[in-house]
Amino acid sequence: MNDKECKNVIDEIFMEMFKQKCPIDIDDLLAECAFDIRLPNKVIDAVTGDETWASSINSNKYISQTNMEKYDEYKGWMRPKKEISTLDDIIKLWDKVNYTTTERVYDSVNVSKSDTIYNCENIYRSQDCRMCKNTIFSDGCGDSEYLIACQRSSNCSYSMRVDDSNSCSNSYNVICSAKISNSFFIQDANSLHECMFCSHIANRRYCIANMQFEKEEYMAIKREVEKWIINQFMNK
């Protein structure tokens, strides 16, 4: 997934949530929305010297999955038997083959700058995702699509900043909640549609700060909140 494809997905998500394209570029969005999410980091492939992306950065040597497989075909990872006299001998011999594999991508297509990705499509700078599509800056998500900066969530779509939640759609900044749609700034709630700034409530719609509004009142306020959110991005 290249930068242009990534920005197209970002714009599509913003259109669903805020009725306009994202007003900032990819790097600024990363800094603004994914600052607290575990994401793959850039490291150097010790065999080729090329940059690669790893979810773990506690190793001395890295090798991309692609290069690891090429090396296995070209030379193989087995080594001739050598005499071992001390534990130090073992450690030195192990060091010759002990590379941390990066960009581990399995049964997936169009994945970039990511690690530990399974059965996914169109993934950008993410890790530990399964059965996801069009996912950007996310960690630990599954069975979801069109996500930005989400973590530990599943069955979500067209959402941004969703954490530890399930079955959310067209929503922004949702924490520890389920069955949330068309909503902003929700925490510890369930089954909300068209709600904003709500916590610890369930089975509601058109609520703001846990207060019930009529649909027309709510939608008028929501339009102003959408403008405020976009301005927050633009003013960073």
VMD Tcl script that draws the C-alpha trace (Angstrom):
set ca {
  {0.00 0.00 0.00}
  {1.73 3.16 -1.14}
  {1.29 6.67 0.26}
  {-1.23 7.69 -2.41}
  {-3.41 4.65 -1.73}
  {-3.10 5.31 2.00}
  {-4.25 8.93 1.64}
  {-7.20 7.83 -0.52}
  {-8.35 5.47 2.23}
  {-7.89 8.18 4.86}
  {-10.00 10.59 2.81}
  {-12.72 7.99 2.35}
  {-12.92 7.40 6.11}
  {-13.03 11.13 6.81}
  {-15.82 11.57 4.28}
  {-17.89 8.93 6.07}
  {-17.33 10.46 9.50}
  {-16.97 14.20 8.90}
  {-18.36 14.80 5.39}
  {-15.02 16.07 4.08}
  {-11.54 14.84 3.20}
  {-8.73 14.79 5.72}
  {-7.19 18.29 5.84}
  {-3.68 17.14 6.83}
  {-1.09 14.82 5.32}
  {-0.21 11.28 6.37}
  {2.68 12.20 8.67}
  {0.68 14.86 10.49}
  {-2.23 12.46 10.93}
  {0.17 9.88 12.38}
  {1.48 12.41 14.91}
  {-1.99 13.64 15.79}
  {-3.96 10.38 16.03}
  {-1.56 7.48 16.50}
  {0.88 8.97 19.01}
  {0.02 6.36 21.69}
  {-0.40 3.28 19.49}
  {2.23 0.55 19.20}
  {3.29 0.56 15.57}
  {6.14 -1.06 13.63}
  {9.39 0.88 13.68}
  {11.93 1.30 10.91}
  {15.07 -0.82 11.33}
  {17.84 -1.94 9.00}
  {18.05 -5.36 7.38}
  {21.45 -6.70 8.49}
  {21.87 -8.73 5.30}
  {20.98 -6.17 2.62}
  {21.26 -2.85 4.46}
  {17.73 -1.92 3.33}
  {15.14 -0.42 5.65}
  {12.49 -2.75 7.01}
  {9.75 -2.57 9.64}
  {9.59 -4.46 12.92}
  {7.09 -4.67 15.76}
  {9.95 -5.52 18.12}
  {13.04 -3.30 18.30}
  {14.93 -5.21 21.01}
  {17.18 -7.11 18.63}
  {20.71 -6.52 17.38}
  {20.09 -7.92 13.90}
  {17.06 -7.94 11.62}
  {16.12 -9.58 8.37}
  {12.91 -9.11 6.43}
  {10.73 -12.15 5.88}
  {11.32 -11.88 2.14}
  {15.10 -11.85 2.53}
  {14.98 -14.64 5.08}
  {13.12 -16.82 2.59}
  {15.50 -15.87 -0.24}
  {18.50 -16.77 1.93}
  {16.91 -20.11 2.76}
  {16.51 -20.89 -0.94}
  {19.99 -19.63 -1.88}
  {22.15 -21.02 0.93}
  {19.92 -22.51 3.60}
  {20.06 -21.76 7.30}
  {21.67 -25.02 8.44}
  {25.39 -24.88 9.32}
  {28.15 -27.51 9.40}
  {28.65 -29.12 12.78}
  {31.39 -27.56 14.95}
  {32.91 -28.53 18.26}
  {31.33 -26.88 21.28}
  {33.40 -26.54 24.45}
  {31.63 -23.79 26.36}
  {28.33 -21.98 26.57}
  {30.09 -18.98 25.06}
  {30.78 -21.10 21.96}
  {27.06 -21.76 21.59}
  {26.18 -18.07 21.96}
  {28.73 -17.07 19.31}
  {27.51 -19.69 16.86}
  {23.89 -18.77 17.46}
  {24.68 -15.13 16.79}
  {25.67 -16.03 13.25}
  {22.13 -17.19 12.44}
  {20.04 -15.29 14.97}
  {18.23 -12.57 13.01}
  {14.87 -11.17 14.08}
  {12.45 -11.53 11.19}
  {10.57 -8.38 10.18}
  {7.60 -7.53 7.98}
  {5.98 -10.86 8.75}
  {3.00 -10.90 6.43}
  {0.93 -14.04 5.89}
  {-1.80 -14.64 3.30}
  {-2.14 -10.90 2.75}
  {-1.86 -8.45 -0.13}
  {-0.82 -4.82 -0.53}
  {0.80 -4.44 2.89}
  {3.53 -1.91 3.66}
  {5.56 -0.76 6.68}
  {3.81 -3.40 8.78}
  {4.59 -6.52 10.82}
  {2.61 -9.57 11.97}
  {-0.24 -9.23 9.50}
  {-2.57 -12.16 8.78}
  {-5.20 -12.56 6.03}
  {-5.40 -8.84 5.35}
  {-5.59 -6.48 2.39}
  {-4.45 -2.87 2.01}
  {-2.60 -2.33 5.29}
  {-0.31 0.61 6.10}
  {2.01 0.99 9.12}
  {0.13 -1.46 11.34}
  {0.81 -4.58 13.36}
  {-0.88 -7.69 14.75}
  {-3.95 -7.35 12.51}
  {-6.10 -10.22 11.28}
  {-8.82 -10.31 8.61}
  {-8.65 -6.55 8.08}
  {-8.89 -4.33 5.00}
  {-7.92 -0.71 4.41}
  {-6.38 -0.33 7.86}
  {-3.88 2.40 8.78}
  {-1.82 3.08 11.93}
  {-3.53 0.30 13.89}
  {-2.54 -2.43 16.35}
  {-4.29 -5.63 17.37}
  {-7.44 -5.29 15.26}
  {-9.48 -8.03 13.62}
  {-12.37 -8.55 11.21}
  {-12.51 -4.85 10.42}
  {-12.13 -2.41 7.55}
  {-11.45 1.27 6.96}
  {-9.74 2.01 10.27}
  {-7.32 4.73 11.33}
  {-5.41 4.64 14.62}
  {-7.41 1.85 16.26}
  {-6.19 -0.76 18.70}
  {-7.41 -4.01 20.25}
  {-10.78 -3.80 18.50}
  {-12.82 -5.98 16.17}
  {-15.79 -5.90 13.80}
  {-15.38 -2.18 13.23}
  {-15.59 -0.04 10.10}
  {-15.06 3.55 8.97}
  {-13.77 4.59 12.37}
  {-10.82 6.36 13.95}
  {-9.35 6.23 17.46}
  {-11.36 3.18 18.55}
  {-9.77 1.30 21.47}
  {-10.76 -1.97 23.15}
  {-14.14 -1.98 21.44}
  {-16.33 -4.14 19.24}
  {-18.85 -3.53 16.46}
  {-18.31 0.19 15.94}
  {-18.96 2.07 12.71}
  {-18.66 5.65 11.46}
  {-17.35 6.70 14.85}
  {-14.49 8.70 16.33}
  {-12.76 8.35 19.68}
  {-14.49 5.34 21.20}
  {-13.11 3.51 24.24}
  {-14.18 0.19 25.77}
  {-17.58 0.13 24.08}
  {-19.70 -2.02 21.76}
  {-22.34 -1.50 19.09}
  {-21.56 2.16 18.55}
  {-22.51 3.90 15.30}
  {-22.29 7.44 13.93}
  {-20.94 8.69 17.27}
  {-18.06 10.77 18.67}
  {-16.26 10.63 22.03}
  {-17.84 7.57 23.65}
  {-16.53 5.62 26.64}
  {-17.75 2.48 28.38}
  {-21.09 2.42 26.57}
  {-23.21 -0.02 24.60}
  {-25.67 0.19 21.72}
  {-25.51 3.89 20.95}
  {-26.43 5.51 17.64}
  {-25.83 9.18 16.92}
  {-24.47 10.09 20.33}
  {-21.60 12.35 21.43}
  {-19.58 12.85 24.60}
  {-21.36 10.01 26.40}
  {-20.19 7.48 29.00}
  {-21.68 4.49 30.86}
  {-25.06 4.45 29.08}
  {-26.75 1.98 26.73}
  {-29.52 1.71 24.14}
  {-29.73 5.40 23.35}
  {-29.67 7.74 20.38}
  {-29.36 11.51 20.01}
  {-27.67 11.95 23.37}
  {-24.97 14.52 24.20}
  {-23.07 14.32 27.49}
  {-25.62 11.72 28.68}
  {-28.52 14.12 28.02}
  {-31.39 13.30 25.68}
  {-32.03 15.62 22.72}
  {-34.51 15.70 19.89}
  {-33.09 14.58 16.55}
  {-33.15 18.05 15.01}
  {-31.41 19.61 18.02}
  {-28.82 16.87 18.06}
  {-27.98 17.06 14.35}
  {-27.52 20.83 14.50}
  {-25.04 20.48 17.36}
  {-23.29 17.57 15.64}
  {-22.58 19.69 12.57}
  {-20.80 22.20 14.80}
  {-18.84 19.42 16.52}
  {-17.74 18.06 13.14}
  {-16.40 21.50 12.23}
  {-14.63 21.76 15.58}
  {-12.94 18.36 15.12}
  {-11.69 19.28 11.64}
  {-10.39 22.61 12.94}
  {-8.51 20.77 15.67}
  {-6.64 18.83 13.00}
  {-5.91 21.90 10.94}
  {-4.61 23.93 13.88}
  {-2.06 21.39 15.08}
}
mol new
graphics top color blue
foreach p $ca { graphics top sphere $p radius 0.5 }
foreach p [lrange $ca 0 end-1] q [lrange $ca 1 end] { graphics top cylinder $p $q radius 0.2 }
display resetview
